[in-house]
């Protein structure tokens, strides 16, 4: 009878080498070391916890999403389904436009 499996041994080796274990990569893709990866994961969790507790934020941290393209598409769908009088905008005609704002996040 084995006390530790081969899978657990690989995880232990990765932890000692400060690498993200293979089985943990499904959360999101990253080339960061394990210590930076866990800091990033905590930041992501804080972002979503804040969103759940306080409602829709004014600024979205796109790198917090596992699949940011899906989030962007959902935003376009939500906007296109709103009716503005008789004008209903097709999602195919919508696009994003970004402007650079040079101020701290807490000012927004």
FENURFEN-V26321 format. One record per residue. PHI is phi as a letter, one per 20 degrees, with the letter a starting at -180 (none if undefined). D_CENTER is the distance of its C-alpha to the mean C-alpha in whole Angstrom. Layout:
phi->PHI d_center->D_CENTER
phi->PHI d_center->D_CENTER
This chain:
phi->none d_center->41
phi->e d_center->38
phi->e d_center->36
phi->c d_center->33
phi->e d_center->32
phi->f d_center->31
phi->f d_center->27
phi->f d_center->27
phi->f d_center->29
phi->f d_center->27
phi->f d_center->24
phi->f d_center->27
phi->f d_center->27
phi->f d_center->24
phi->f d_center->23
phi->f d_center->26
phi->e d_center->25
phi->m d_center->22
phi->d d_center->20
phi->f d_center->17
phi->g d_center->19
phi->g d_center->19
phi->f d_center->18
phi->e d_center->15
phi->f d_center->13
phi->f d_center->12
phi->f d_center->9
phi->a d_center->8
phi->f d_center->10
phi->a d_center->12
phi->d d_center->15
phi->f d_center->15
phi->f d_center->18
phi->g d_center->17
phi->f d_center->18
phi->f d_center->15
phi->f d_center->13
phi->f d_center->14
phi->f d_center->13
phi->f d_center->10
phi->f d_center->9
phi->f d_center->11
phi->f d_center->10
phi->f d_center->6
phi->f d_center->9
phi->f d_center->11
phi->g d_center->9
phi->f d_center->9
phi->f d_center->12
phi->f d_center->14
phi->f d_center->12
phi->f d_center->14
phi->f d_center->17
phi->d d_center->18
phi->n d_center->17
phi->g d_center->15
phi->f d_center->14
phi->e d_center->16
phi->c d_center->13
phi->d d_center->9
phi->e d_center->7
phi->f d_center->6
phi->f d_center->5
phi->f d_center->2
phi->e d_center->2
phi->f d_center->4
phi->c d_center->7
phi->f d_center->7
phi->f d_center->10
phi->f d_center->11
phi->f d_center->9
phi->f d_center->12
phi->f d_center->14
phi->f d_center->14
phi->f d_center->15
phi->f d_center->18
phi->f d_center->19
phi->f d_center->19
phi->f d_center->21
phi->f d_center->23
phi->e d_center->24
phi->f d_center->25
phi->d d_center->29
phi->d d_center->31
phi->m d_center->34
phi->e d_center->35
phi->e d_center->33
phi->d d_center->30
phi->e d_center->28
phi->f d_center->27
phi->f d_center->23
phi->f d_center->25
phi->e d_center->26
phi->e d_center->23
phi->b d_center->21
phi->e d_center->19
phi->c d_center->20
phi->d d_center->19
phi->d d_center->21
phi->e d_center->21
phi->d d_center->21
phi->e d_center->23
phi->b d_center->22
phi->f d_center->20
phi->g d_center->17
phi->f d_center->20
phi->e d_center->22
phi->e d_center->20
